[in-house]
Amino acid sequence: MSAISEEYAHLVEAQWKFMQEEWPAIKKAKFHRTEMKEISDVAHVKSMVLDRLGFIPTFFFLTQVFGVRDYGSPYRNVEKGLLLLYALITGDSLSTMSRFIPKTSFYDFHKEFYLRDHVKLNHDITSMMRDMCSSLKLRLLLAKNNPDPFKHVTLNLDGHDTRVSYIGADKPSLYSYKLKKSGFRIQVCSDMNNIVLFASKPASCRDYNDGTMLVKMNIASHIHKLDCIALDGGYSAFVRQIVESSDVLSYENFSFPVRKTRGIAMTDQELHYNKAFGGFRSSIEGCFGDMQSTFSKFTHDAPIRFPDAKMFDLQFKLCCLLMNIKKVVSIHNIATQTHHTFWMQDAFDFPDSNEYQAAYEKLPSIKVKLNHGRSLLELQEAFLSVAISQLDYADETMAETMQEGYEVARILDHRGEDDDMEFLVQWKGFDVSEATWATLQRLNYKQCIQDYWKTKIAF
C-alpha cells in the first residue's frame, strides 16, 4: 500500500465511523392527523440521487446531516431528505418540486432543515469539510506528485462566480464581469485531489474582487504553517497585507506568478515559470466542473433563486462536502455495505425510536451471544460426527426397541459426544414430560435422527 493510500485508510478509520453505524432511530415529534402519504414518482427521485451521488454520500447525508430529528409534513423522513438532495442536484425551484408533493409541504421541511438551527448546521458542515477528507500529512504526500517547481504546494484557492437572484437584491452590486450577469462570488480552497477544505462567505461580485475576499477570510485560521496555497496573479498584490498582519504565515505559504515590473521585460525563466504555473493551477477548474455537473443548483445556465446569501452559503458548502465524500469513495475504492443501500428500498424510513429501543433491549448481551455461538458450534460438530454407518446400525437395531413395544415420536434434545451421545426421546403414546434419555444405538429410526439435526441447524 502506498503512503497516500495508507494515509487515506487512516483518515477513513478516524473520521468515517458513520460507515459502520446503523440507521439512527428518530423520535417522532409530529403526530399527524392524516396517514403517511406517498411522494409522487419517488422512484425517479431515488434514481437521480443515486446516479449523481451514489450510495455512500447519500447514506452519509441522511444519517449524519439530515436525519437528526423528525420533520413536519406526513411523508417519510428519508424521502424528505432525498427530495432536498434532488432539489440541489436538479436546481428545481419550489414550484417545480410541486410535481412530487405540494410546494407548501416541501417549503416547510426545506425551511426547517436549513433555518431551524442554521448556526449549528453551518458549523457542523464547515468542520466536516475541513476534517473528513483531508489532513496535513495527506496534503504533503499529494504535493510530492506535483511537477517541479511546485512540489511544496499543497492547496489551490480560486474565486467562483454563480448566477443568483433573490427578492430585494441590489442587482447592480451583484454584477459579475465574468458572467455578464448578477451573481455571488465565493473563494474556494481545495487540495491536490480537489477536495474542498473551506470556502469563504459569498459576496456581491461587483463590490468584492478575489484579493479583498482573501484578506477578509483570515486565511491563517484555515491552513497549517506547512501548507502552501497556489494563487493566480489577481491575488498577489494582497499577499503582503496578509503576511504582515499574521504571526504565523510568511511568503513561503503562498505561490503565485511572477509580476511584471513596469518598463522591464520579463526574463525567459520568468515567462517559463508563469506558463508552468498556469498549467499547474488549472486543475482547480476540475473542482468547479465536478460541482456543476453534479449539482445543477450551481451552474451558470440560469440564475438560481435564493432567499439570501446565508442560504446560498450553507447549500454551497453542503454540496462541497457531499462532493468530497463522493471523491474519497472513488479514490480509496470504498466498498458499499448493505445498510448503505436501504434508502433505495420501497417505503423505507428511519426506525421509530420507541420501537427501536424496545427491539434493542431484547437483543442478547455479548455473554449470551458467545454462549449461543459455542452451543451452535457444539451442534454443528455433533452433526458432523454422526457417521452414516451409525445411522445404518440404528436401522439394524430396530427390532430391539420394537420388541419392547416402543416407537420414537420425536427427539427433543441431545447430550454427550460421539459414541457417548444420548438423545432425549418422546415415545409414541407418551407425554413430553415422560421423555427419557436413550443412546444412539437404541433408537430405531434413522429418519428421526436426521429430522432432529435439521431442526437444530435450520436457524
C-alpha positions as CSV (number, residue, x, y, z in Angstrom):
1,M,0.0,0.0,0.0
2,S,1.4,3.4,-1.0
3,A,1.9,6.1,1.7
4,I,-1.0,8.1,0.2
5,S,-3.4,5.1,0.3
6,E,-2.3,4.3,3.8
7,E,-3.0,7.8,5.0
8,Y,-6.4,7.7,3.3
9,A,-7.1,4.5,5.2
10,H,-6.1,6.1,8.5
11,L,-8.3,9.1,7.7
12,V,-11.3,7.0,6.9
13,E,-10.8,4.9,10.0
14,A,-10.7,8.0,12.2
15,Q,-13.3,10.2,10.5
16,W,-15.7,7.9,8.7
17,K,-17.2,6.0,11.7
18,F,-20.6,6.6,10.2
19,M,-19.8,3.8,7.7
20,Q,-20.4,1.1,10.4
21,E,-23.3,2.8,12.1
22,E,-26.9,1.7,11.6
23,W,-29.7,4.0,10.6
24,P,-30.5,6.3,13.6
25,A,-33.8,6.0,15.4
26,I,-35.9,9.1,15.1
27,K,-38.2,10.2,17.9
28,K,-41.5,11.2,16.4
29,A,-42.1,14.8,17.2
30,K,-45.1,15.2,14.9
31,F,-48.4,13.3,15.4
32,H,-50.0,13.7,12.0
33,R,-53.8,13.6,11.8
34,T,-53.5,12.1,8.4
35,E,-52.0,8.8,7.3
36,M,-48.5,8.7,5.9
37,K,-48.6,10.0,2.3
38,E,-46.8,8.7,-0.7
39,I,-44.5,11.0,-2.7
40,S,-45.3,11.1,-6.4
41,D,-42.7,9.4,-8.6
42,V,-40.3,8.9,-5.7
43,A,-38.5,6.2,-7.7
44,H,-37.3,8.9,-10.1
45,V,-36.1,10.9,-7.2
46,K,-34.1,8.0,-5.8
47,S,-32.7,7.1,-9.2
48,M,-31.5,10.6,-9.9
49,V,-29.8,10.9,-6.4
50,L,-28.2,7.5,-6.9
51,D,-26.9,8.4,-10.3
52,R,-25.4,11.8,-9.2
53,L,-24.1,11.0,-5.7
54,G,-24.1,7.2,-5.2
55,F,-25.0,5.1,-2.1
56,I,-22.4,6.3,0.5
57,P,-22.7,10.1,0.1
58,T,-26.5,9.8,0.3
59,F,-26.3,7.5,3.3
60,F,-24.0,10.0,4.9
61,F,-26.3,12.9,4.3
62,L,-29.4,11.1,5.5
63,T,-27.9,9.7,8.7
64,Q,-25.3,12.3,9.7
65,V,-26.7,15.6,8.4
66,F,-30.4,15.4,7.8
67,G,-31.7,12.5,10.0
68,V,-31.1,14.0,13.4
69,R,-34.8,14.8,14.1
70,D,-38.3,14.3,12.9
71,Y,-39.6,16.8,10.3
72,G,-43.0,18.2,9.6
73,S,-45.4,17.0,6.8
74,P,-46.9,13.5,6.7
75,Y,-44.2,11.9,4.5
76,R,-41.4,9.6,5.3
77,N,-38.3,11.4,6.7
78,V,-35.9,9.5,4.4
79,E,-37.9,10.6,1.3
80,K,-38.0,14.2,2.6
81,G,-34.2,14.2,2.8
82,L,-34.0,12.7,-0.7
83,L,-36.2,15.5,-2.0
84,L,-33.8,18.1,-0.6
85,L,-30.9,16.4,-2.4
86,Y,-32.9,16.2,-5.6
87,A,-33.5,19.9,-5.5
88,L,-29.8,20.6,-5.2
89,I,-29.0,18.2,-7.9
90,T,-31.5,19.5,-10.4
91,G,-31.7,23.1,-9.3
92,D,-35.5,22.8,-9.4
93,S,-37.5,25.7,-7.9
94,L,-40.2,25.4,-5.2
95,S,-42.8,25.4,-7.9
96,T,-41.1,22.7,-9.9
97,M,-40.8,20.5,-6.9
98,S,-44.6,20.5,-6.6
99,R,-44.6,17.7,-9.1
100,F,-43.7,15.4,-6.2
101,I,-45.5,17.0,-3.2
102,P,-47.4,20.2,-2.6
103,K,-45.0,23.1,-2.6
104,T,-46.2,24.2,0.9
105,S,-45.2,20.8,2.3
106,F,-41.8,20.9,0.6
107,Y,-41.2,24.5,1.8
108,D,-42.0,23.6,5.4
109,F,-39.3,20.9,5.8
110,H,-36.9,22.7,3.5
111,K,-37.1,25.8,5.8
112,E,-37.0,23.6,8.9
113,F,-33.8,21.8,7.8
114,Y,-31.8,24.8,6.6
115,L,-33.0,27.5,9.0
116,R,-34.3,26.0,12.2
117,D,-30.7,25.6,13.6
118,H,-28.7,27.3,10.9
119,V,-25.7,28.2,13.1
120,K,-25.1,24.7,14.3
121,L,-25.7,23.2,10.8
122,N,-23.3,25.6,9.2
123,H,-20.7,24.9,11.9
124,D,-21.0,21.1,11.5
125,I,-20.8,21.2,7.8
126,T,-17.7,23.5,7.9
127,S,-16.0,21.2,10.4
128,M,-16.7,18.1,8.3
129,M,-15.4,19.8,5.2
130,R,-12.1,20.5,7.0
131,D,-11.6,17.2,8.8
132,M,-13.3,14.3,7.0
133,C,-11.5,14.1,3.7
134,S,-8.1,15.7,4.1
135,S,-5.2,16.0,6.6
136,L,-1.9,17.9,6.6
137,K,0.1,14.6,6.1
138,L,-2.1,13.7,3.2
139,R,-1.7,17.1,1.6
140,L,2.1,16.9,1.9
141,L,2.1,13.4,0.4
142,L,-0.1,14.5,-2.5
143,A,2.2,17.5,-3.2
144,K,5.1,15.2,-3.9
145,N,3.3,14.3,-7.2
146,N,3.2,17.9,-8.3
147,P,5.5,18.9,-11.2
148,D,8.7,20.9,-10.5
149,P,9.0,23.5,-9.1
150,F,5.6,23.2,-7.3
151,K,6.2,20.1,-5.0
152,H,5.8,22.3,-2.0
153,V,2.3,23.5,-3.0
154,T,-0.4,21.7,-1.0
155,L,-3.5,23.8,-1.8
156,N,-5.3,25.7,-4.6
157,L,-7.5,28.7,-4.0
158,D,-9.7,30.5,-6.6
159,G,-12.8,32.5,-6.9
160,H,-16.0,31.1,-8.3
161,D,-19.0,33.2,-9.6
162,T,-22.5,31.7,-9.6
163,R,-25.6,33.4,-11.1
164,V,-28.2,34.2,-8.5
165,S,-31.2,36.2,-7.8
166,Y,-33.3,36.9,-4.7
167,I,-36.0,39.2,-3.6
168,G,-34.7,42.7,-2.6
169,A,-31.3,42.1,-4.1
170,D,-29.2,45.1,-5.1
171,K,-28.7,43.9,-8.7
172,P,-26.0,46.4,-9.7
173,S,-23.8,45.3,-6.8
174,L,-24.2,41.6,-7.9
175,Y,-22.9,42.2,-11.4
176,S,-20.2,39.8,-12.5
177,Y,-17.8,40.8,-15.2
178,K,-17.1,37.1,-15.8
179,L,-20.7,36.1,-16.2
180,K,-22.0,39.4,-17.5
181,K,-25.0,38.7,-15.2
182,S,-25.8,39.1,-11.5
183,G,-24.1,36.7,-9.2
184,F,-22.3,35.8,-5.9
185,R,-18.6,35.3,-5.7
186,I,-17.1,32.8,-3.4
187,Q,-13.5,31.7,-2.7
188,V,-12.9,28.0,-2.7
189,C,-9.7,26.3,-1.3
190,S,-9.0,22.6,-2.3
191,D,-6.1,20.2,-2.0
192,M,-4.4,18.5,-4.9
193,N,-7.2,15.9,-5.2
194,N,-9.8,18.7,-5.5
195,I,-11.1,18.0,-2.0
196,V,-12.6,21.3,-0.8
197,L,-11.4,22.2,2.7
198,F,-13.1,25.6,3.2
199,A,-14.9,28.3,1.3
200,S,-15.5,32.0,2.0
201,K,-18.8,33.6,2.7
202,P,-20.5,34.6,-0.6
203,A,-20.2,38.3,-1.6
204,S,-21.5,40.5,-4.4
205,C,-19.4,40.2,-7.5
206,R,-19.1,44.0,-8.2
207,D,-18.0,45.1,-4.7
208,Y,-15.6,42.2,-3.9
209,N,-12.7,41.1,-6.0
210,D,-10.7,37.9,-5.3
211,G,-8.0,39.7,-3.4
212,T,-10.2,41.6,-1.0
213,M,-12.1,38.4,-0.2
214,L,-8.9,36.6,0.5
215,V,-7.9,39.2,3.1
216,K,-11.3,39.1,4.8
217,M,-11.1,35.2,5.0
218,N,-8.5,35.3,7.8
219,I,-6.6,32.6,5.9
220,A,-4.2,32.0,8.7
221,S,-7.0,30.4,10.7
222,H,-7.7,27.9,8.0
223,I,-4.3,26.5,7.0
224,H,-1.2,25.0,8.7
225,K,2.1,26.8,8.7
226,L,3.4,23.9,6.4
227,D,0.7,24.5,3.8
228,C,1.4,26.5,0.7
229,I,-1.5,27.9,-1.4
230,A,-1.3,28.5,-5.1
231,L,-3.0,31.8,-6.2
232,D,-3.4,33.4,-9.5
233,G,-2.0,36.8,-10.3
234,G,-5.1,38.7,-9.2
235,Y,-4.3,37.8,-5.5
236,S,-0.6,38.6,-5.5
237,A,-1.0,42.3,-4.6
238,F,-2.8,41.3,-1.4
239,V,-0.3,38.7,-0.1
240,R,1.9,41.3,1.5
241,Q,-1.1,42.6,3.6
242,I,-1.8,39.1,4.8
243,V,1.8,38.2,5.7
244,E,2.4,41.5,7.5
245,S,-0.7,41.1,9.7
246,S,0.0,37.4,10.6
247,D,2.2,36.0,13.2
248,V,2.1,32.6,11.6
249,L,2.2,32.9,7.8
250,S,5.0,34.1,5.6
251,Y,5.6,34.4,1.8
252,E,6.6,30.8,1.8
253,N,2.9,29.9,2.4
254,F,1.9,31.4,-0.9
255,S,2.8,30.6,-4.5
256,F,1.8,32.9,-7.3
257,P,3.0,34.1,-10.8
258,V,5.9,36.5,-11.2
259,R,4.6,40.0,-11.6
260,K,5.9,42.1,-14.4
261,T,7.7,45.3,-13.4
262,R,6.6,48.3,-15.4
263,G,9.2,49.1,-18.1
264,I,11.2,45.9,-17.6
265,A,10.8,42.9,-19.8
266,M,10.3,39.5,-18.2
267,T,13.2,37.0,-18.5
268,D,12.7,33.7,-20.3
269,Q,12.9,32.0,-16.9
270,E,10.1,34.1,-15.5
271,L,8.0,33.5,-18.6
272,H,8.5,29.8,-18.4
273,Y,7.7,29.8,-14.7
274,N,4.4,31.7,-15.2
275,K,3.4,29.4,-18.1
276,A,4.1,26.3,-16.0
277,F,2.3,27.8,-13.0
278,G,-0.8,28.5,-15.1
279,G,-0.9,24.9,-16.3
280,F,-0.4,23.5,-12.8
281,R,-3.1,25.7,-11.3
282,S,-5.7,24.9,-13.9
283,S,-6.5,21.7,-12.1
284,I,-8.8,23.6,-9.7
285,E,-11.1,24.2,-12.6
286,G,-11.9,20.5,-12.4
287,C,-13.2,21.1,-8.9
288,F,-15.8,23.6,-10.2
289,G,-16.6,21.4,-13.2
290,D,-17.4,18.5,-10.9
291,M,-19.6,20.6,-8.8
292,Q,-21.6,21.9,-11.7
293,S,-22.0,18.5,-13.3
294,T,-23.3,17.1,-10.1
295,F,-25.3,19.9,-8.7
296,S,-27.2,22.0,-11.3
297,K,-28.0,24.4,-8.5
298,F,-24.7,26.0,-9.1
299,T,-24.3,26.1,-12.9
300,H,-24.1,29.2,-15.0
301,D,-27.0,28.2,-17.2
302,A,-29.7,30.2,-15.4
303,P,-29.9,32.4,-12.3
304,I,-30.8,30.4,-9.2
305,R,-33.2,31.9,-6.7
306,F,-32.0,32.0,-3.1
307,P,-33.8,33.7,-0.2
308,D,-30.5,35.3,0.9
309,A,-26.7,34.9,0.9
310,K,-26.9,32.9,4.1
311,M,-28.9,30.1,2.4
312,F,-26.5,30.2,-0.6
313,D,-23.5,29.8,1.7
314,L,-25.0,26.8,3.5
315,Q,-26.1,25.0,0.4
316,F,-22.8,25.6,-1.4
317,K,-20.8,24.1,1.5
318,L,-23.2,21.2,1.8
319,C,-22.6,20.4,-1.9
320,C,-18.9,20.7,-1.4
321,L,-19.0,18.2,1.5
322,L,-21.0,15.7,-0.5
323,M,-18.6,16.0,-3.4
324,N,-15.7,15.4,-1.0
325,I,-17.3,12.2,0.2
326,K,-18.0,11.0,-3.3
327,K,-14.4,11.7,-4.4
328,V,-12.9,9.8,-1.4
329,V,-15.2,6.9,-2.1
330,S,-13.9,6.8,-5.6
331,I,-10.2,7.5,-4.8
332,H,-10.0,5.0,-2.0
333,N,-12.4,2.4,-3.7
334,I,-14.5,2.2,-0.5
335,A,-17.0,-0.7,-0.6
336,T,-20.7,-0.1,-0.2
337,Q,-22.2,-2.1,2.6
338,T,-25.8,-3.4,2.6
339,H,-27.2,-0.9,5.1
340,H,-25.9,2.0,2.9
341,T,-28.4,1.0,0.2
342,F,-31.5,0.8,2.4
343,W,-32.8,4.2,1.3
344,M,-33.4,2.8,-2.2
345,Q,-35.9,0.3,-0.9
346,D,-39.6,1.0,-1.3
347,A,-41.3,2.7,1.7
348,F,-38.0,2.6,3.7
349,D,-37.8,5.1,6.6
350,F,-35.8,5.8,9.8
351,P,-36.8,3.4,12.6
352,D,-39.1,4.9,15.3
353,S,-37.0,5.5,18.5
354,N,-39.6,3.7,20.8
355,E,-39.8,0.6,18.6
356,Y,-36.0,0.7,18.1
357,Q,-35.3,0.8,21.8
358,A,-37.7,-2.0,22.6
359,A,-36.1,-4.2,19.9
360,Y,-32.6,-3.3,21.1
361,E,-33.4,-4.2,24.7
362,K,-34.5,-7.7,23.5
363,L,-31.2,-8.3,21.8
364,P,-28.9,-10.7,23.6
365,S,-25.9,-9.4,25.6
366,I,-22.4,-10.2,24.5
367,K,-22.1,-13.0,27.1
368,V,-25.3,-14.6,25.8
369,K,-24.2,-14.2,22.2
370,L,-20.9,-16.0,22.9
371,N,-22.8,-18.8,24.7
372,H,-25.1,-19.1,21.7
373,G,-22.1,-19.4,19.4
374,R,-20.5,-22.1,21.5
375,S,-23.8,-24.0,21.7
376,L,-24.3,-23.8,17.9
377,L,-20.7,-24.9,17.3
378,E,-21.3,-28.0,19.5
379,L,-24.4,-28.8,17.5
380,Q,-22.5,-28.4,14.2
381,E,-19.7,-30.6,15.4
382,A,-22.1,-33.2,16.7
383,F,-23.9,-33.3,13.4
384,L,-20.7,-33.9,11.6
385,S,-19.7,-36.7,14.0
386,V,-22.8,-38.7,13.4
387,A,-21.5,-41.2,10.8
388,I,-23.7,-42.8,8.2
389,S,-22.6,-46.2,9.5
390,Q,-24.1,-45.4,12.9
391,L,-27.3,-44.4,11.4
392,D,-27.4,-47.6,9.4
393,Y,-26.7,-49.5,12.5
394,A,-29.6,-47.9,14.2
395,D,-31.8,-49.4,11.5
396,E,-30.4,-52.8,12.2
397,T,-31.2,-52.5,15.9
398,M,-34.8,-51.5,15.2
399,A,-36.1,-54.9,16.4
400,E,-34.7,-54.4,19.8
401,T,-36.9,-51.4,20.6
402,M,-39.8,-52.8,18.7
403,Q,-39.7,-55.9,20.9
404,E,-40.1,-53.5,23.9
405,G,-43.2,-52.1,22.2
406,Y,-41.9,-48.5,22.0
407,E,-41.6,-46.3,18.9
408,V,-40.0,-42.9,18.6
409,A,-42.3,-39.9,18.3
410,R,-39.6,-37.3,18.1
411,I,-36.2,-36.3,19.5
412,L,-36.2,-33.3,21.8
413,D,-32.6,-32.8,22.8
414,H,-29.2,-34.4,23.0
415,R,-26.1,-34.6,25.2
416,G,-22.6,-36.0,25.1
417,E,-20.4,-36.6,22.1
418,D,-19.7,-39.4,19.6
419,D,-20.3,-42.9,21.0
420,D,-21.4,-41.4,24.4
421,M,-24.1,-39.3,22.8
422,E,-27.6,-39.7,24.2
423,F,-30.9,-38.3,22.9
424,L,-34.0,-37.1,24.8
425,V,-36.8,-39.1,23.2
426,Q,-40.5,-38.6,23.4
427,W,-42.0,-42.0,22.8
428,K,-45.2,-42.5,20.9
429,G,-48.2,-42.7,23.2
430,F,-46.4,-40.9,26.0
431,D,-46.4,-37.3,27.1
432,V,-43.4,-35.0,26.7
433,S,-42.9,-35.0,30.5
434,E,-42.3,-38.7,30.3
435,A,-39.4,-38.4,27.7
436,T,-36.3,-40.4,28.5
437,W,-32.7,-40.4,27.5
438,A,-31.6,-43.1,25.1
439,T,-28.3,-43.9,23.3
440,L,-28.0,-43.7,19.6
441,Q,-27.8,-47.4,19.3
442,R,-31.2,-47.8,21.0
443,L,-33.0,-45.5,18.5
444,N,-34.6,-47.4,15.7
445,Y,-35.4,-44.7,13.2
446,K,-32.7,-43.2,11.1
447,Q,-35.1,-40.6,9.8
448,C,-35.9,-39.3,13.3
449,I,-32.3,-38.6,13.9
450,Q,-31.9,-36.8,10.6
451,D,-35.0,-34.7,11.3
452,Y,-33.7,-33.7,14.7
453,W,-30.4,-32.4,13.3
454,K,-32.2,-30.5,10.6
455,T,-34.2,-28.6,13.2
456,K,-31.0,-27.7,15.1
457,I,-29.2,-26.2,12.1
458,A,-32.2,-24.7,10.4
459,F,-31.6,-21.3,12.0
